[in-house]
């Protein structure tokens, strides 16, 4: 792949505007984190748009053990489905990565987005102990032997270990026993890592100073993830940033823009949410119940944000 118009001032301005929309705080106190990560969206998009032969592994799934029912949350799988479907439409190979607890929700979201069933899934057991665990090493081998080999790993709303090694949710509860160590695949040195998160406890947030997260987020001292990444995107809702990333790649590659974004309609977005909630199942990450909401925000709010992102990208089609 070759980047087109990557240095255009208009493109940069549009991507900055998209980053600002995605970085809107919904009450988590993330403004300082968003500011510290500014430019992450452009860097992440360029790393894909300018790569000669990208192959992208996308990991997601944040299990809510106290949910009704216990299930993956709605933030993450929806953005993953949009992004994966878009990349596949332009011929970029994709792998989806999760754990057994979130697998069905991620599969359901992918199917609702029109992703073919043959797209590979890499599933890491919750009890995988290290990079030497056969379940992890076999995935690494498949990534390296693929043609082309995996070039990028993108984590969307995936909890990672804090500085004491414990994985915690937003309110500080220990969820290590319900979270497979996907970070073992996220930190592979030969692969470009992109982290997307909205609270400070997600993979990639180790790029920011722990002190900044501790000062900005009420539970930040406890939950701050220590796993860094090459490109970090901090956002109000992680699904927004996944959509922002695919539109930013489209701006850098106008020859691919139409195909990348053709699935970004209000109808498709609502269909993915409805399907994953009912069939995943999936729950709102904050209320922990099955409802058509992400982080307590109803779908209508997310539809407005999607519309804003598309307008910022200069897409004139009806959504």
CORDAHU-V237471 format. One record per residue. N is the residue number from 1. RES is the residue in one letter. PHI is phi in degrees with one decimal (NA if undefined). OMEGA is omega in degrees with one decimal (999 if undefined). NEAR is the number of other ideal C-beta (glycine too) atoms within 8 Angstrom. Layout:
# CORDAHU-V237471
[[N;RES;PHI;OMEGA;NEAR] [N;RES;PHI;OMEGA;NEAR]]
This chain:
# CORDAHU-V237471
[[1;X;NA;178.3;10] [2;X;-125.4;-178.9;5] [3;X;-68.4;176.6;10] [4;X;-124.6;177.6;8] [5;X;59.8;-178.2;9] [6;X;-63.4;-179.1;10] [7;X;-103.5;179.0;6] [8;X;-65.0;177.6;7] [9;X;-57.6;-179.8;6] [10;X;-65.2;179.7;6] [11;X;-62.9;179.3;12] [12;X;-60.6;-179.9;10] [13;X;-63.6;179.5;8] [14;X;-64.5;-179.9;12] [15;X;-66.7;176.1;14] [16;X;-62.8;179.4;9] [17;X;-66.2;177.3;9] [18;X;-62.1;179.0;15] [19;X;-60.7;178.1;15] [20;X;-65.5;178.1;8] [21;X;-63.7;-178.9;13] [22;X;-66.2;-177.0;15] [23;X;-87.1;-179.8;12] [24;X;-61.0;-178.5;10] [25;X;-77.6;178.7;10] [26;X;-106.6;176.2;8] [27;X;119.0;-178.8;4] [28;X;-90.0;-178.0;10] [29;X;78.4;-173.3;9] [30;X;-88.1;-174.6;16] [31;X;-50.4;179.3;9] [32;X;-64.0;178.7;10] [33;X;-70.6;177.6;15] [34;X;-59.8;-178.8;12] [35;X;-63.4;-178.9;7] [36;X;-67.4;-178.0;10] [37;X;-97.6;-177.7;12] [38;X;-52.0;-177.4;7] [39;X;93.6;-179.1;7] [40;X;-64.8;-179.7;12] [41;X;-66.2;178.6;15] [42;X;-62.5;-180.0;12] [43;X;-62.4;179.9;10] [44;X;-64.7;-179.1;14] [45;X;-63.0;179.2;14] [46;X;-63.6;-177.5;11] [47;X;-63.2;176.9;13] [48;X;-85.3;-175.2;14] [49;X;-63.4;-176.2;12] [50;X;-95.7;-177.9;10] [51;X;-76.2;-177.5;11] [52;X;-68.3;-179.6;5] [53;X;-152.1;-177.2;7] [54;X;-69.6;173.4;12] [55;X;-142.4;-166.3;14] [56;X;-113.4;170.9;16] [57;X;-100.3;-178.7;16] [58;X;-115.4;179.6;14] [59;X;-110.8;-179.9;16] [60;X;-160.2;178.9;17] [61;X;114.1;178.7;15] [62;X;-121.6;-174.4;14] [63;X;-78.0;179.9;14] [64;X;-111.5;-174.5;13] [65;X;-66.0;179.7;7] [66;X;-94.2;-178.2;6] [67;X;-71.1;175.8;11] [68;X;-118.3;1.7;7] [69;X;-84.4;171.5;7] [70;X;-56.9;-172.0;8] [71;X;-165.6;172.5;13] [72;X;-68.9;176.8;16] [73;X;-84.0;-175.5;15] [74;X;-74.0;177.2;16] [75;X;-81.3;-179.2;14] [76;X;122.6;-178.9;16] [77;X;-60.0;-179.6;18] [78;X;-68.4;177.3;16] [79;X;-62.5;177.2;18] [80;X;-59.6;-178.2;16] [81;X;-63.9;177.9;15] [82;X;-59.1;-175.6;18] [83;X;-66.3;-179.5;15] [84;X;-63.2;-179.9;16] [85;X;-61.2;-179.5;13] [86;X;-64.7;-179.3;15] [87;X;-63.2;178.8;13] [88;X;-63.7;-179.7;13] [89;X;-62.4;-179.6;10] [90;X;-103.6;172.3;10] [91;X;86.5;177.0;5] [92;X;-88.9;-179.2;10] [93;X;-65.3;-175.5;9] [94;X;-134.1;169.7;13] [95;X;-124.2;178.0;14] [96;X;-110.3;-171.7;16] [97;X;-126.2;178.5;15] [98;X;-160.6;176.9;15] [99;X;-123.8;-175.7;14] [100;X;-59.9;-177.3;8] [101;X;-68.9;-177.3;10] [102;X;-106.4;-171.7;14] [103;X;-56.6;-175.0;12] [104;X;-65.1;178.9;8] [105;X;-62.1;179.8;15] [106;X;-66.8;178.4;17] [107;X;-64.7;-179.1;9] [108;X;-64.2;178.4;14] [109;X;-62.1;179.3;17] [110;X;-62.3;179.4;15] [111;X;-62.6;-179.4;10] [112;X;-65.1;178.3;11] [113;X;-86.3;178.6;13] [114;X;87.7;180.0;7] [115;X;-76.6;-177.8;12] [116;X;-60.2;-177.4;6] [117;X;-63.4;-176.2;5] [118;X;-80.2;176.2;4] [119;X;-61.9;-173.9;12] [120;X;-69.5;173.1;7] [121;X;-112.7;174.2;11] [122;X;-109.5;-173.8;12] [123;X;-116.6;180.0;10] [124;X;-101.2;178.9;16] [125;X;-61.5;179.7;10] [126;X;-62.8;-176.0;11] [127;X;-94.6;176.3;4] [128;X;-59.8;-169.7;12] [129;X;-93.8;-174.1;6] [130;X;-162.4;178.4;8] [131;X;-65.0;179.6;7] [132;X;-82.8;177.5;6] [133;X;-58.0;-177.2;10] [134;X;-54.2;-178.8;5] [135;X;-66.2;179.4;10] [136;X;-84.1;-177.1;15] [137;X;-63.3;179.1;10] [138;X;-68.5;176.6;8] [139;X;-67.5;178.4;12] [140;X;-58.0;179.3;11] [141;X;-62.3;179.9;8] [142;X;-68.4;177.3;10] [143;X;-66.8;-177.2;14] [144;X;-73.6;-176.6;8] [145;X;-90.8;178.8;7] [146;X;-65.0;179.9;10] [147;X;-125.4;-3.5;4] [148;X;-74.7;177.6;8] [149;X;-65.3;179.1;9] [150;X;-59.9;-177.8;12] [151;X;-104.4;-175.9;11] [152;X;-133.2;167.9;15] [153;X;-125.7;-178.3;16] [154;X;-116.6;176.8;16] [155;X;-104.3;-179.6;19] [156;X;-117.4;176.5;16] [157;X;53.7;178.8;15] [158;X;-120.3;-178.2;15] [159;X;-64.4;178.0;12] [160;X;-130.8;-177.0;18] [161;X;-65.7;175.0;11] [162;X;-83.4;-173.4;14] [163;X;-70.3;174.4;6] [164;X;-99.6;177.4;4] [165;X;88.9;-179.4;5] [166;X;-89.1;174.5;8] [167;X;-92.4;-176.8;11] [168;X;-129.1;174.2;13] [169;X;-84.6;-173.4;11] [170;X;-59.1;-177.9;10] [171;X;-92.7;173.6;5] [172;X;94.5;179.2;8] [173;X;-73.5;178.8;7] [174;X;-72.8;178.7;7] [175;X;-120.0;-177.9;12] [176;X;-56.2;-176.9;8] [177;X;-68.5;-179.0;6] [178;X;-113.2;-174.4;8] [179;X;-133.0;177.2;11] [180;X;-66.2;-176.9;11] [181;X;-78.4;178.9;11] [182;X;-64.8;178.9;15] [183;X;-61.7;177.9;10] [184;X;-64.0;176.6;11] [185;X;-91.0;-177.2;16] [186;X;-76.8;-172.6;17] [187;X;-102.9;179.3;8] [188;X;-62.8;-168.4;10] [189;X;-65.5;-175.5;4] [190;X;-87.6;-176.9;3] [191;X;-117.0;179.4;11] [192;X;-73.9;-177.4;10] [193;X;-106.7;177.6;15] [194;X;-123.9;-179.9;17] [195;X;-108.9;177.4;18] [196;X;-125.7;-179.3;16] [197;X;-157.5;-174.5;19] [198;X;-134.2;-177.0;14] [199;X;-140.8;-179.2;10] [200;X;111.3;-178.8;15] [201;X;-101.9;-176.0;15] [202;X;-98.2;176.8;17] [203;X;-54.8;-178.7;16] [204;X;104.4;-176.4;18] [205;X;-68.5;174.7;18] [206;X;-65.5;174.5;11] [207;X;-66.0;-179.8;9] [208;X;-89.7;176.6;13] [209;X;-61.3;177.8;6] [210;X;-55.7;-177.3;10] [211;X;-63.3;179.6;6] [212;X;-66.0;178.6;11] [213;X;-65.5;-179.3;16] [214;X;-62.9;-177.7;10] [215;X;-78.4;-172.5;7] [216;X;-94.0;-175.9;12] [217;X;-105.5;-173.6;14] [218;X;-56.4;179.7;4] [219;X;-105.3;-171.1;10] [220;X;-56.9;-179.3;12] [221;X;-58.9;-179.4;8] [222;X;-80.5;-164.8;8] [223;X;-92.3;-173.7;16] [224;X;-50.7;179.5;16] [225;X;-78.3;-177.3;16] [226;X;-99.4;-177.8;10] [227;X;-94.3;-180.0;14] [228;X;-86.7;177.2;8] [229;X;-150.4;177.8;14] [230;X;-74.1;-179.5;7] [231;X;-137.0;-178.3;12] [232;X;-113.3;175.5;14] [233;X;-120.8;177.5;17] [234;X;-100.9;-170.2;15] [235;X;-145.1;176.4;16] [236;X;-71.1;176.8;11] [237;X;-137.8;-172.9;14] [238;X;-64.4;176.6;15] [239;X;-56.6;-179.5;16] [240;X;-61.0;-176.7;17] [241;X;-67.5;176.3;17] [242;X;-63.5;176.8;16] [243;X;-67.4;177.0;15] [244;X;-60.3;-179.9;16] [245;X;-65.4;-178.1;17] [246;X;-70.0;176.5;15] [247;X;-70.6;177.9;17] [248;X;-65.6;175.5;15] [249;X;-61.5;178.1;14] [250;X;-63.1;177.8;14] [251;X;-66.7;178.3;15] [252;X;-76.2;179.3;15] [253;X;-125.9;-178.1;14] [254;X;-58.8;177.2;8] [255;X;-68.8;-179.3;5] [256;X;-109.6;-170.1;10] [257;X;-56.4;-175.9;12] [258;X;-61.6;-179.1;7] [259;X;-69.8;179.8;9] [260;X;-59.8;-171.3;15] [261;X;-103.0;-174.0;14] [262;X;-66.2;178.7;7] [263;X;-89.4;-177.9;11] [264;X;-86.9;176.2;16] [265;X;-118.6;177.6;7] [266;X;-60.6;-179.2;9] [267;X;-61.8;-179.3;6] [268;X;-65.3;-178.4;11] [269;X;-61.6;179.6;15] [270;X;-66.8;179.0;11] [271;X;-63.4;179.2;9] [272;X;-63.2;-179.9;14] [273;X;-60.5;-178.5;14] [274;X;-59.6;-177.4;9] [275;X;-67.8;-176.8;13] [276;X;-69.5;178.1;17] [277;X;-66.7;-176.0;14] [278;X;-76.3;-170.5;8] [279;X;-106.8;-177.5;8] [280;X;-58.5;-13.1;14] [281;X;-74.5;174.3;11] [282;X;-139.6;-178.5;14] [283;X;-125.9;172.4;18] [284;X;-62.8;-175.6;14] [285;X;-65.3;-178.8;12] [286;X;-94.9;-178.5;7] [287;X;-82.8;177.6;8] [288;X;64.5;176.4;10] [289;X;-125.1;178.7;8] [290;X;-75.7;177.6;11] [291;X;-154.4;-178.1;8] [292;X;-79.8;-176.8;8] [293;X;-150.6;174.7;11] [294;X;-131.4;-178.1;14] [295;X;52.9;178.7;11] [296;X;72.3;-178.7;6] [297;X;-87.9;179.7;9] [298;X;-66.6;-177.2;7] [299;X;-55.9;-178.3;11] [300;X;-56.6;177.7;6] [301;X;-65.1;179.9;8] [302;X;-65.4;176.3;15] [303;X;-61.0;178.0;11] [304;X;-66.8;177.7;8] [305;X;-65.1;176.8;12] [306;X;-58.1;178.9;14] [307;X;-62.1;178.3;10] [308;X;-63.0;179.6;9] [309;X;-62.9;179.9;16] [310;X;-63.9;177.9;13] [311;X;-64.7;178.8;8] [312;X;-64.4;179.5;11] [313;X;-79.3;178.9;14] [314;X;79.0;177.8;7] [315;X;-89.6;-174.6;11] [316;X;-96.7;-179.0;3] [317;X;-65.4;178.1;5] [318;X;-72.4;175.3;2] [319;X;-123.5;999;9]]
